[in-house]
């Protein structure tokens, strides 16, 4: 017998235990919104009666991604979780090798199938959105050293998927792109594809993007179709010359108190590009900064800080009317990209580990990435079943507070019972009740 520090022993049990009781209620939510039927409708069916149905592959992948799995090999955790299998009626779980082959075999068809599923779920998501629709588009970079990876603009091999969020949450559309495709390529086409995902009666009203979308064709399209854009602009020579002529600057109001930004001011001018059909506003933000060590800003006076200050400019292009959006409003609206786009992409890549790509086949990886997008969108939608104070949680927090609740499954009088600690019963029952109500919609 092994020597130990504490006085307890370890023994085996045949009881059906699970460390993922909370994720079981997420699995029930998938049934409530009929993901199984959508998968069987839009994804390719097996060619023989012995093959797995599409949902047999998709369900374990969704549970694995939500549970924190890092690779296809982590599907083995579902293989050993007999309690979860029994409660969710999971009869077959393909192996990691079978799943990888399935992804490569159905890459392109599967990718478009997942896109169709996301389009159906979008209608459900939009029912609870009362604000005007805002589309945020941005490119991301996935580092990869697979043989099919091309060098990205960040000088390492990988892929550069393009992602469009609507109202800071749901991914309206995504494109898995090769690493050598620049973030500025095909942005107008991408915006049009995002619009195609919307229901017919729904219209896109705002577009936000970084300077990679500073393009004449995109500006003209938005202007002609009634879309208000706020897009990062280029500090080229003509813009810098125009900035020199600005005489009046307005101080941007800050709620942070005194920081190393001694001054942050805003002004605007009318601008046009060579190939645009419409002029637009350029919102210029001037930051007067002093390069000093952290903490010294409380020691030096404002006059001393200004003595070593330098000016930096950031420019935003917009076609919004002054009455609808002042210069300061445009700056604040544009800066929301940090949360509604950049942080959401981090959540997608880090929370669902889409930095990992399972195959050396481009379309197979694109299919897997789309499944990750589906997992993320389902996470956004699933949060409507949670109490309001939890609806801003990241997936990491939700795993800690909900998914990773230990439980035991027993059968009594032909009824399956999931037993958890008393403190979690009300939480799980409330989620299950909301899932049932959703199933009736």
C-alpha positions in Angstrom: 0.0 0.0 0.0 1.3 3.5 -0.9 2.5 5.8 1.9 0.3 8.9 2.2 0.2 12.3 3.9 -3.5 12.4 4.9 -5.5 9.6 6.5 -7.9 8.5 3.7 -8.0 5.8 1.1 -9.1 5.5 -2.6 -11.5 2.9 -3.8 -13.4 2.2 -7.0 -17.2 2.5 -7.4 -19.7 1.3 -10.0 -21.9 4.3 -9.3 -22.7 6.6 -12.3 -20.9 9.8 -11.4 -20.3 12.9 -13.4 -18.3 16.1 -12.9 -20.4 17.9 -15.5 -23.9 18.0 -14.1 -24.3 21.6 -15.2 -23.4 20.8 -18.7 -26.1 18.2 -18.8 -28.7 21.0 -18.6 -26.9 22.7 -21.5 -27.3 19.4 -23.4 -31.0 19.5 -22.5 -31.1 23.0 -23.9 -29.8 21.7 -27.2 -32.7 19.3 -27.4 -35.1 22.1 -26.5 -34.1 24.2 -29.6 -33.9 21.0 -31.7 -30.3 21.2 -32.7 -30.5 17.4 -33.5 -33.2 18.0 -36.1 -31.3 21.0 -37.6 -28.1 18.8 -37.9 -30.0 16.0 -39.6 -31.6 18.5 -42.0 -28.6 20.5 -43.1 -25.6 18.2 -42.7 -24.7 15.2 -44.9 -26.3 11.9 -43.9 -24.3 8.6 -43.7 -24.3 6.5 -46.9 -25.1 3.3 -45.0 -27.4 2.3 -42.1 -24.3 1.5 -40.0 -22.9 5.1 -40.2 -23.3 7.8 -37.6 -26.0 10.5 -38.1 -24.6 14.1 -38.2 -25.8 14.9 -34.7 -23.8 11.9 -33.3 -20.7 13.9 -34.3 -21.9 17.4 -33.6 -23.3 16.8 -30.1 -20.0 15.4 -28.6 -18.1 18.2 -30.2 -20.4 20.9 -28.8 -20.2 19.3 -25.3 -16.5 18.9 -25.6 -16.0 22.6 -26.6 -18.3 23.9 -23.9 -16.7 21.6 -21.3 -13.2 23.0 -22.0 -11.8 20.4 -24.2 -8.6 21.4 -26.0 -8.5 18.8 -28.8 -10.4 16.0 -30.4 -8.6 13.6 -28.1 -10.6 15.1 -25.2 -13.7 13.4 -26.6 -12.6 10.5 -24.5 -13.9 12.4 -21.4 -17.4 11.9 -22.8 -16.7 8.2 -23.5 -16.1 7.6 -19.8 -18.9 9.8 -18.5 -21.6 7.2 -18.4 -23.9 9.4 -16.3 -24.0 12.2 -18.9 -24.6 9.6 -21.7 -27.5 8.1 -19.8 -29.3 11.4 -19.0 -28.8 12.9 -22.5 -29.6 9.6 -24.2 -26.2 9.5 -26.0 -25.9 6.0 -27.5 -22.9 6.5 -29.7 -19.8 8.7 -29.4 -17.4 8.5 -32.4 -13.7 8.3 -31.6 -11.3 11.2 -32.2 -10.0 9.5 -35.3 -13.4 8.9 -36.7 -14.4 12.5 -36.0 -11.3 13.8 -37.8 -12.0 11.7 -40.9 -15.6 12.9 -40.9 -14.5 16.5 -40.8 -12.2 16.0 -43.8 -14.7 14.0 -45.7 -17.5 16.6 -45.4 -15.5 19.8 -45.1 -17.1 22.1 -47.6 -20.6 20.7 -47.4 -20.4 20.6 -43.6 -19.2 24.2 -43.4 -22.2 25.5 -45.4 -24.5 23.3 -43.4 -23.4 24.8 -40.1 -23.8 28.2 -41.7 -27.4 27.3 -42.5 -28.0 26.1 -38.9 -26.6 29.4 -37.5 -28.9 31.3 -39.9 -31.9 29.5 -38.5 -30.8 30.1 -34.9 -30.2 33.8 -35.7 -34.0 34.3 -36.0 -34.5 33.1 -32.4 -31.7 35.3 -31.2 -33.0 38.4 -32.9 -36.4 38.1 -31.1 -34.8 39.4 -27.9 -32.9 42.2 -29.6 -34.8 45.5 -29.5 -31.9 47.9 -30.4 -30.9 48.8 -33.9 -28.6 46.2 -35.5 -24.9 46.9 -35.3 -22.4 44.8 -37.3 -18.8 44.6 -36.1 -16.4 43.0 -38.5 -12.8 42.1 -37.8 -10.1 39.7 -38.9 -8.3 37.4 -36.4 -5.1 35.4 -36.7 -4.7 31.7 -35.8 -1.0 30.6 -35.6 -0.5 27.2 -37.1 2.5 25.3 -38.3 0.6 22.7 -40.4 1.8 22.1 -43.9 -1.2 24.0 -45.4 -0.6 27.2 -43.4 0.5 30.3 -45.2 2.4 33.2 -43.7 0.1 35.9 -42.2 0.7 39.7 -42.0 2.0 39.1 -38.5 5.0 37.1 -40.0 4.1 33.7 -38.7 2.2 30.8 -40.5 -1.5 30.3 -39.9 -5.0 31.4 -40.9 -6.8 34.7 -40.8 -10.6 34.1 -40.3 -13.0 37.0 -40.8 -15.7 37.3 -38.2 -18.8 39.5 -38.0 -20.7 40.0 -34.7 -24.2 41.5 -34.5 -25.0 43.6 -31.4 -21.9 42.5 -29.6 -22.9 38.8 -29.3 -24.1 36.5 -32.0 -21.7 35.7 -34.9 -23.6 36.6 -37.9 -21.1 35.3 -40.4 -17.5 34.0 -40.5 -15.1 33.1 -43.2 -12.1 30.8 -42.6 -9.4 32.3 -44.7 -5.9 31.3 -45.6 -3.1 33.2 -43.8 -1.9 35.0 -46.9 -5.2 36.8 -47.4 -5.0 40.3 -46.0 -7.6 41.6 -43.5 -8.5 44.3 -46.1 -9.4 41.8 -48.8 -13.1 41.2 -49.8 -14.5 43.2 -46.9 -17.5 44.5 -49.0 -18.3 41.0 -50.1 -18.1 39.9 -46.4 -20.5 42.7 -45.3 -23.0 41.6 -48.1 -22.7 38.0 -46.9 -23.5 39.1 -43.4 -26.6 40.9 -44.6 -27.7 37.8 -46.4 -27.9 35.9 -43.1 -30.5 38.3 -41.8 -34.2 37.6 -42.1 -35.9 39.5 -44.9 -37.7 42.0 -42.8 -34.5 42.8 -40.8 -32.1 45.5 -41.9 -28.6 46.3 -40.8 -28.3 49.9 -39.5 -24.7 50.4 -38.3 -21.3 49.1 -39.3 -18.1 49.3 -37.2 -14.7 48.2 -38.4 -11.0 49.0 -38.0 -8.8 50.7 -40.7 -8.6 47.5 -42.8 -12.1 48.5 -44.0 -11.2 52.0 -45.0 -12.3 51.4 -48.5 -14.1 53.6 -51.0 -16.3 50.8 -52.3 -17.5 49.9 -48.8 -18.2 53.5 -48.0 -20.3 54.0 -51.2 -22.2 50.8 -50.5 -23.1 51.8 -47.0 -24.1 55.3 -48.1 -26.3 54.0 -50.9 -28.0 51.4 -48.7 -28.7 53.5 -45.6 -26.0 52.0 -43.4 -24.2 54.3 -40.9 -20.6 53.4 -40.6 -17.8 54.3 -38.2 -14.6 52.9 -39.6 -11.0 53.6 -38.6 -9.3 55.8 -41.2 -5.7 56.0 -42.5 -3.4 58.8 -41.4 -2.1 59.5 -45.0 -0.5 62.7 -46.1 -3.7 64.5 -47.2 -5.4 63.7 -43.8 -2.3 64.9 -41.8 -2.2 68.1 -43.9 -5.9 68.7 -43.1 -5.4 68.1 -39.4 -2.7 70.8 -39.3 -5.4 73.3 -40.4 -7.8 72.5 -37.5 -8.1 75.4 -35.2 -10.7 74.3 -32.7 -10.5 71.2 -30.5 -13.1 70.0 -28.0 -11.9 68.2 -24.9 -13.2 64.7 -24.6 -14.9 64.1 -21.2 -13.3 61.4 -19.2 -14.7 59.5 -16.2 -11.3 58.0 -15.3 -9.8 61.0 -13.6 -6.2 62.0 -14.2 -4.2 59.6 -16.3 -1.0 59.7 -18.4 -3.3 61.1 -21.2 -2.9 64.8 -20.2 -5.3 65.8 -22.9 -7.6 63.9 -25.2 -9.4 66.2 -27.7 -11.6 65.7 -30.7 -12.3 67.7 -33.9 -13.8 66.9 -37.3 -13.5 67.8 -40.9 -15.1 66.8 -44.2 -13.1 64.4 -46.4 -13.3 62.4 -49.6 -11.2 59.7 -51.2 -10.3 59.6 -54.9 -12.7 56.9 -55.8 -15.6 57.6 -53.5 -18.9 59.0 -54.7 -19.8 60.7 -51.4 -17.9 62.9 -49.0 -17.8 61.8 -45.3 -16.9 63.1 -41.9 -13.4 62.5 -40.4 -13.4 62.5 -36.6 -9.9 63.3 -35.4 -8.8 62.3 -31.8 -5.7 64.0 -30.6 -4.0 62.5 -27.6 -1.3 64.5 -25.8 0.8 62.0 -23.9 4.0 62.0 -21.9 6.2 58.9 -21.9 7.0 58.4 -18.2 7.1 55.4 -15.8 3.9 54.3 -14.2 3.2 56.2 -11.0 5.1 59.3 -11.9 2.0 61.0 -13.2 0.9 61.6 -9.6 4.3 63.2 -8.7 4.8 65.6 -11.7 2.6 68.6 -12.2 0.5 69.1 -15.3 2.9 71.8 -16.5 5.8 69.4 -16.2 3.9 66.6 -18.0 3.0 69.0 -20.8 6.7 70.1 -21.2 7.6 66.5 -22.3 4.3 65.8 -24.1 3.9 64.6 -27.7 0.8 64.5 -29.8 -0.7 61.4 -31.4 -3.7 61.2 -33.7 -6.4 58.6 -34.4 -8.9 59.1 -37.1 -12.4 57.7 -37.6 -14.5 57.9 -40.8 -18.3 58.1 -40.5 -21.3 59.1 -42.7 -23.5 59.8 -39.6 -25.2 63.2 -39.5 -24.0 65.7 -36.9 -27.5 65.8 -35.4 -27.5 62.0 -35.0 -24.0 61.5 -33.8 -21.7 64.3 -32.5 -17.9 63.9 -32.8 -17.6 62.7 -29.2 -20.6 60.3 -29.7 -18.8 58.9 -32.8 -15.6 58.3 -30.8 -17.5 56.6 -28.0 -19.5 54.5 -30.4 -16.4 53.4 -32.3 -14.6 52.5 -29.1 -17.3 50.0 -28.2 -15.6 47.7 -30.8 -13.1 46.8 -28.0 -15.8 44.8 -26.2 -18.3 44.0 -28.9 -15.8 42.7 -31.4 -12.2 42.3 -30.1 -13.2 40.7 -26.7 -15.8 38.5 -28.4 -13.2 37.2 -30.8 -10.9 36.4 -27.8 -13.8 34.6 -26.2 -14.3 32.6 -29.4 -10.6 31.7 -29.8 -9.6 31.2 -26.2 -12.8 30.1 -24.6 -13.6 27.5 -27.2 -9.9 26.9 -28.1 -10.3 27.6 -31.8 -6.6 28.2 -31.9 -6.4 24.4 -32.3 -7.1 23.0 -35.7 -7.5 19.2 -35.9 -6.5 18.3 -39.4 -4.1 19.1 -42.2 -7.0 19.6 -44.6 -8.1 23.2 -45.2 -11.8 22.5 -45.7 -11.8 20.1 -42.7 -10.4 22.8 -40.5 -12.9 25.3 -41.9 -15.7 22.9 -41.0 -14.3 22.5 -37.4 -14.0 26.3 -37.1 -17.6 26.7 -38.1 -18.6 24.1 -35.5 -16.7 26.3 -33.0 -18.7 29.3 -34.2 -21.9 27.3 -33.6 -20.7 26.3 -30.1 -20.1 30.0 -29.4 -23.5 31.1 -30.7 -25.2 28.5 -28.6 -23.3 29.8 -25.6 -24.6 33.3 -26.3 -28.2 32.0 -26.7 -28.0 29.6 -23.7 -27.2 32.5 -21.4 -30.9 33.7 -21.8 -31.8 30.8 -19.5 -29.6 32.1 -16.8 -30.3 34.7 -14.1 -29.5 38.3 -15.2 -26.4 38.6 -13.1 -24.9 35.6 -14.9 -25.6 36.7 -18.5 -22.4 38.6 -18.9 -20.2 35.7 -17.7 -17.5 34.3 -20.0 -17.5 30.6 -20.8 -14.6 30.1 -18.4 -16.7 31.5 -15.5 -19.8 29.5 -16.5 -17.7 26.3 -16.5 -16.6 27.1 -13.0 -20.0 28.2 -11.6 -22.3 25.9 -13.5 -20.9 23.2 -15.8 -18.5 21.7 -13.3 -21.1 20.7 -10.7 -20.6 17.1 -9.5 -23.5 14.7 -9.6 -24.6 11.1 -9.5 -27.2 9.4 -11.7 -29.5 6.8 -10.2 -32.6 5.0 -11.5 -35.6 4.6 -9.2 -39.0 3.3 -10.2 -38.0 3.5 -13.9 -37.1 7.1 -13.5 -33.7 8.6 -14.1 -32.6 11.0 -11.3 -29.6 13.3 -11.3 -28.5 14.0 -7.7 -26.5 17.1 -6.9 -25.8 19.1 -3.7 -28.8 20.9 -2.4 -27.4 24.3 -3.0 -27.5 23.7 -6.8 -31.0 22.3 -7.2 -32.8 25.6 -7.6 -30.3 26.8 -10.1 -30.5 23.8 -12.3 -34.3 23.5 -12.1 -34.7 27.2 -13.1 -32.6 26.6 -16.2 -34.5 23.4 -17.1 -37.8 25.3 -16.7 -36.7 28.0 -19.1 -35.4 25.4 -21.6 -38.9 23.8 -21.5 -40.6 27.1 -22.2 -38.2 27.7 -25.1 -39.1 24.3 -26.5 -42.7 25.4 -26.7 -42.0 28.5 -28.8 
